[in-house]
Structure formats: C-alpha cells, structure tokens
Amino acid sequence: MSAEKPAQLLSSEEILSRKWDKCLANHAIKGAVGLSVGIGLSFLFFRRRAWPIGLSTGFGLGMAYDECTKSFSAEQLVTDATPQR
C-alpha cells in the first residue's frame, strides 16, 4: 500500500502571489548582475564611462521583464492551475 498524497489545487491568489514573488526576485537578481557586469566592463574596457553600466543593467532588466511577461500569459496561467502529481 503506497500512501499517495492527493493532488493539491492551489488558489488563484496563491498562484498569482508566487508568480509576483518570482518576478520581483528575478528583476532584482538580473538587474544586479547586469549592473555588476556593466561596472566591470566599464572599468576594464571602456575607461570608466557610464554607458556600459546602463546598457548591461537594461539588458538584465529587459530579460527579467520578458520572463515575467511570459509567466503571466493566459496559456501559462491555465497550465499552472492544473493539479500537480
């Protein structure tokens, strides 16, 4: 006899709050990585100019925004609401 746990259905509020948490954490991490890469590039290759910092930070935040947009798409919301086994 194997004791299997029944599939848990998550409420829509829980799904949405998990997506927002992941989205905000993703923005913070990718923005910080982009900032640090930009600072490194600025000091090493571009004689301490400011544009590599802004460019790489923008790339990081843009990647995070794209992932958030994909996670909030309608088809992704439907598949996340199905029970997990």
VEXMI-88928 format. One record per residue: residue number from 1; residue in three letters; chain; x, y, z of N, C-alpha, C, CB in turn. Coordinates in Angstrom, 1 decimal, decimal comma. Last residue first. Glycine has a CB too. Example, Ala and Ser with C-alpha at 12.3 -4.5 7.8 and 13.67 -1.06 7.14 Angstrom:
<atoms>
(atom 2 ser A (12,8 -2,2 7,1) (13,7 -1,1 7,1) (12,9 0,0 7,9) (14,1 -0,6 5,7))
(atom 1 ala A (13,2 -5,7 7,8) (12,3 -4,5 7,8) (13,2 -3,3 7,8) (11,3 -4,5 9,0))
</atoms>
This chain:
<atoms>
(atom 85 arg A (1,1 16,3 -9,6) (1,1 14,9 -9,1) (2,4 14,6 -8,5) (0,8 13,9 -10,2))
(atom 84 gln A (-0,9 19,2 -9,5) (0,4 18,6 -9,6) (0,4 17,2 -9,0) (1,5 19,5 -9,0))
(atom 83 pro A (-3,7 20,4 -11,3) (-3,2 19,7 -10,2) (-1,8 19,1 -10,5) (-4,1 18,7 -9,6))
(atom 82 thr A (-3,5 23,5 -13,1) (-3,8 22,1 -13,1) (-3,2 21,5 -11,9) (-3,3 21,4 -14,4))
(atom 81 ala A (-2,6 26,1 -13,1) (-3,7 25,8 -12,2) (-4,1 24,3 -12,2) (-4,9 26,6 -12,7))
(atom 80 asp A (-0,7 26,3 -15,1) (-0,2 26,3 -13,7) (-1,4 26,0 -12,7) (0,3 27,7 -13,3))
(atom 79 thr A (-2,2 26,4 -17,4) (-1,4 25,2 -17,1) (-0,9 25,2 -15,7) (-0,2 25,1 -18,1))
(atom 78 val A (-3,3 29,0 -17,2) (-4,1 27,8 -17,3) (-3,4 26,6 -16,9) (-4,8 27,7 -18,6))
(atom 77 leu A (-1,0 30,7 -17,3) (-1,9 30,7 -16,1) (-2,8 29,4 -16,1) (-2,7 31,9 -16,1))
(atom 76 gln A (-0,1 30,2 -19,9) (0,7 29,8 -18,7) (-0,1 29,7 -17,5) (1,9 30,7 -18,6))
(atom 75 glu A (-2,1 31,4 -21,4) (-1,9 29,9 -21,5) (-1,0 29,4 -20,4) (-1,3 29,6 -22,8))
(atom 74 ala A (-1,8 34,1 -20,7) (-3,0 33,4 -20,4) (-2,8 31,9 -20,4) (-4,1 33,8 -21,3))
(atom 73 ser A (1,3 35,1 -19,1) (0,5 35,0 -20,3) (-0,7 34,0 -19,9) (1,3 34,4 -21,4))
(atom 72 phe A (3,1 35,5 -17,0) (1,7 36,0 -16,8) (0,8 35,8 -18,0) (1,8 37,4 -16,4))
(atom 71 ser A (5,4 34,5 -18,0) (4,8 33,8 -16,9) (3,4 34,2 -16,7) (5,7 33,9 -15,7))
(atom 70 lys A (6,1 36,4 -20,0) (5,7 35,0 -20,4) (5,0 34,3 -19,3) (7,0 34,3 -20,8))
(atom 69 thr A (6,6 38,6 -18,4) (5,5 38,7 -19,3) (5,1 37,3 -19,8) (5,9 39,5 -20,5))
(atom 68 cys A (8,9 37,6 -17,0) (7,6 37,9 -16,3) (6,4 38,0 -17,2) (7,8 39,2 -15,5))
(atom 67 glu A (10,7 37,5 -19,1) (10,3 36,2 -18,4) (9,0 36,4 -17,6) (11,4 35,8 -17,5))
(atom 66 asp A (10,8 40,2 -19,8) (10,4 39,2 -20,8) (9,9 38,0 -20,1) (11,5 39,0 -21,8))
(atom 65 tyr A (12,0 41,2 -17,4) (10,6 41,7 -17,8) (10,0 40,7 -18,8) (10,7 43,1 -18,5))
(atom 64 ala A (14,5 40,0 -17,5) (13,6 39,7 -16,4) (12,1 40,1 -16,8) (14,0 40,4 -15,1))
(atom 63 met A (15,5 41,3 -19,8) (15,4 39,8 -19,7) (14,4 39,4 -18,7) (16,7 39,1 -19,5))
(atom 62 gly A (15,5 43,9 -18,9) (14,7 43,5 -20,0) (14,5 42,0 -20,1) (15,4 44,0 -21,3))
(atom 61 leu A (17,4 43,8 -16,9) (16,0 44,1 -16,5) (15,1 43,7 -17,6) (15,9 45,6 -16,2))
(atom 60 gly A (19,7 43,2 -18,4) (19,3 42,4 -17,4) (17,8 42,6 -17,0) (20,1 42,6 -16,1))
(atom 59 phe A (19,8 45,5 -20,2) (19,7 44,1 -20,7) (19,2 43,1 -19,6) (21,0 43,6 -21,3))
(atom 58 gly A (20,1 47,5 -18,3) (18,9 47,5 -19,1) (18,7 46,1 -19,7) (19,0 48,5 -20,2))
(atom 57 thr A (22,7 46,9 -17,4) (21,6 46,9 -16,5) (20,2 46,8 -17,2) (21,6 48,1 -15,5))
(atom 56 ser A (24,1 47,3 -19,8) (24,0 46,0 -19,3) (22,9 45,8 -18,2) (25,4 45,6 -18,7))
(atom 55 leu A (23,6 50,1 -20,1) (23,3 49,2 -21,2) (23,1 47,8 -20,6) (24,3 49,2 -22,3))
(atom 54 gly A (24,7 51,3 -17,8) (23,2 51,5 -18,1) (22,8 50,4 -19,2) (23,0 52,8 -18,7))
(atom 53 ile A (27,4 50,6 -18,1) (26,6 50,2 -16,9) (25,1 50,3 -17,2) (27,0 51,2 -15,7))
(atom 52 pro A (28,2 51,6 -20,5) (28,1 50,2 -20,4) (27,3 49,7 -19,1) (29,5 49,6 -20,3))
(atom 51 trp A (28,0 54,5 -20,0) (27,0 53,8 -20,9) (27,1 52,3 -20,8) (27,3 54,2 -22,3))
(atom 50 ala A (30,0 55,7 -18,5) (28,8 55,3 -17,8) (27,9 54,4 -18,7) (28,0 56,5 -17,4))
(atom 49 arg A (33,5 54,8 -18,4) (32,4 55,5 -19,0) (31,1 54,9 -18,4) (32,4 55,5 -20,5))
(atom 48 arg A (36,1 53,8 -17,8) (35,2 54,3 -16,8) (34,1 55,2 -17,3) (35,9 55,0 -15,7))
(atom 47 arg A (37,2 52,7 -20,2) (37,8 53,9 -19,5) (36,8 54,6 -18,6) (38,3 54,8 -20,5))
(atom 46 phe A (36,3 50,2 -21,1) (35,7 51,5 -21,6) (36,1 52,7 -20,8) (34,2 51,4 -21,7))
(atom 45 phe A (37,3 47,9 -19,8) (37,5 48,1 -21,3) (37,1 49,5 -21,8) (36,7 47,1 -22,0))
(atom 44 leu A (37,2 47,9 -17,0) (38,2 47,1 -17,7) (38,4 47,6 -19,1) (37,8 45,7 -17,7))
(atom 43 phe A (35,1 49,5 -16,1) (36,4 49,7 -15,5) (37,5 49,0 -16,4) (36,5 49,1 -14,1))
(atom 42 ser A (32,9 48,6 -17,7) (33,3 50,0 -17,7) (34,7 50,2 -17,2) (32,3 50,8 -16,8))
(atom 41 leu A (32,8 45,9 -17,0) (33,2 46,3 -18,4) (33,6 47,7 -18,4) (32,0 46,1 -19,3))
(atom 40 gly A (32,0 46,2 -14,3) (33,3 45,5 -14,6) (33,7 45,9 -16,0) (33,1 44,0 -14,5))
(atom 39 ile A (29,6 47,5 -14,6) (30,7 48,2 -13,8) (32,0 47,5 -14,2) (30,4 48,1 -12,3))
(atom 38 gly A (28,2 45,5 -16,0) (28,4 46,8 -16,6) (29,5 47,6 -15,9) (27,2 47,7 -16,5))
(atom 37 val A (28,1 43,5 -14,1) (28,8 43,3 -15,4) (29,1 44,6 -16,0) (27,9 42,4 -16,3))
(atom 36 ser A (26,5 44,8 -12,2) (27,9 44,4 -11,9) (28,7 44,1 -13,1) (27,9 43,2 -10,9))
(atom 35 leu A (24,1 45,2 -13,6) (24,8 46,3 -13,0) (26,3 45,9 -12,8) (24,2 46,8 -11,7))
(atom 34 gly A (23,4 42,5 -14,1) (23,7 43,4 -15,2) (24,4 44,6 -14,7) (22,4 43,9 -15,8))
(atom 33 val A (23,0 41,6 -11,5) (24,0 41,0 -12,3) (24,4 41,9 -13,5) (23,5 39,6 -12,8))
(atom 32 ala A (20,8 43,3 -10,8) (22,1 43,4 -10,0) (23,2 42,8 -10,8) (22,0 42,7 -8,7))
(atom 31 gly A (18,9 42,5 -12,6) (19,3 43,9 -12,6) (20,6 44,0 -11,9) (18,3 44,7 -11,9))
(atom 30 lys A (18,6 39,8 -11,8) (19,1 40,1 -13,1) (19,5 41,6 -13,2) (18,1 39,8 -14,2))
(atom 29 ile A (17,6 40,1 -9,1) (18,8 39,4 -9,4) (19,4 39,8 -10,8) (18,5 37,9 -9,4))
(atom 28 ala A (15,3 41,7 -9,4) (16,4 42,2 -8,5) (17,7 41,4 -8,9) (16,0 41,9 -7,1))
(atom 27 his A (13,8 40,2 -11,2) (14,2 41,6 -11,6) (15,4 42,0 -10,7) (13,0 42,6 -11,4))
(atom 26 asn A (13,4 37,9 -9,7) (14,1 37,8 -11,0) (14,6 39,2 -11,4) (13,2 37,2 -12,0))
(atom 25 ala A (11,8 38,9 -7,6) (13,2 38,4 -7,3) (14,0 38,3 -8,6) (13,0 37,0 -6,7))
(atom 24 leu A (9,5 39,6 -9,1) (10,3 40,6 -8,4) (11,7 40,1 -8,0) (9,6 41,0 -7,1))
(atom 23 cys A (8,8 37,0 -10,0) (9,0 38,1 -10,9) (9,9 39,2 -10,3) (7,7 38,7 -11,4))
(atom 22 lys A (8,3 35,5 -7,7) (9,4 35,1 -8,6) (9,8 36,2 -9,6) (8,9 33,9 -9,4))
(atom 21 asp A (6,2 37,1 -6,7) (7,4 36,9 -5,9) (8,6 36,5 -6,8) (7,2 35,8 -4,9))
(atom 20 trp A (4,3 36,7 -8,8) (4,8 38,0 -8,5) (6,1 38,0 -7,7) (3,8 38,9 -7,7))
(atom 19 lys A (3,8 33,9 -8,6) (4,4 34,5 -9,8) (5,0 35,9 -9,6) (3,3 34,6 -10,9))
(atom 18 arg A (2,8 33,8 -6,0) (4,0 33,1 -6,3) (4,7 33,6 -7,6) (3,8 31,6 -6,5))
(atom 17 ser A (0,4 35,2 -6,4) (1,4 35,7 -5,5) (2,8 35,0 -5,7) (1,0 35,6 -4,0))
(atom 16 leu A (-0,9 33,5 -8,2) (-0,6 34,9 -8,6) (0,5 35,5 -7,7) (-1,8 35,8 -8,6))
(atom 15 ile A (-1,3 31,3 -6,6) (-0,6 31,2 -7,9) (-0,1 32,5 -8,3) (-1,5 30,6 -9,0))
(atom 14 glu A (-2,9 32,3 -4,5) (-1,6 31,7 -4,3) (-0,7 31,6 -5,5) (-1,7 30,4 -3,6))
(atom 13 glu A (-5,2 33,1 -5,9) (-4,4 34,1 -5,2) (-2,9 33,6 -4,9) (-5,0 34,6 -3,9))
(atom 12 ser A (-6,2 30,7 -6,8) (-5,7 31,7 -7,8) (-4,8 32,7 -7,1) (-6,8 32,3 -8,5))
(atom 11 ser A (-5,0 27,9 -4,8) (-5,9 29,0 -5,1) (-5,3 30,0 -6,1) (-6,4 29,7 -3,8))
(atom 10 leu A (-4,1 24,7 -6,0) (-3,7 26,0 -5,4) (-4,7 27,0 -5,8) (-2,3 26,4 -5,9))
(atom 9 leu A (-4,8 21,5 -5,2) (-5,2 22,6 -6,0) (-4,8 23,9 -5,3) (-6,7 22,6 -6,4))
(atom 8 gln A (-2,9 18,7 -4,8) (-3,4 19,9 -4,2) (-3,7 20,9 -5,3) (-2,4 20,4 -3,2))
(atom 7 ala A (-3,6 15,3 -5,0) (-3,1 16,4 -5,7) (-3,7 17,7 -5,1) (-3,4 16,4 -7,3))
(atom 6 pro A (-3,0 13,3 -2,1) (-3,8 13,8 -3,1) (-3,3 15,1 -3,8) (-5,3 14,0 -2,6))
(atom 5 lys A (-0,2 11,2 -1,7) (-0,8 12,4 -1,3) (-1,8 12,8 -2,4) (0,2 13,5 -1,0))
(atom 4 glu A (-0,2 7,7 -1,3) (0,0 8,8 -2,2) (-0,8 10,0 -1,6) (-0,4 8,5 -3,6))
(atom 3 ala A (1,1 5,2 0,2) (0,3 6,3 0,6) (0,6 7,5 -0,3) (0,5 6,6 2,1))
(atom 2 ser A (0,8 2,0 -1,0) (1,5 3,2 -1,1) (0,6 4,4 -0,7) (2,2 3,4 -2,5))
(atom 1 met A (0,8 -1,2 0,0) (0,0 0,0 0,0) (0,9 1,2 0,0) (-0,9 0,0 1,2))
</atoms>
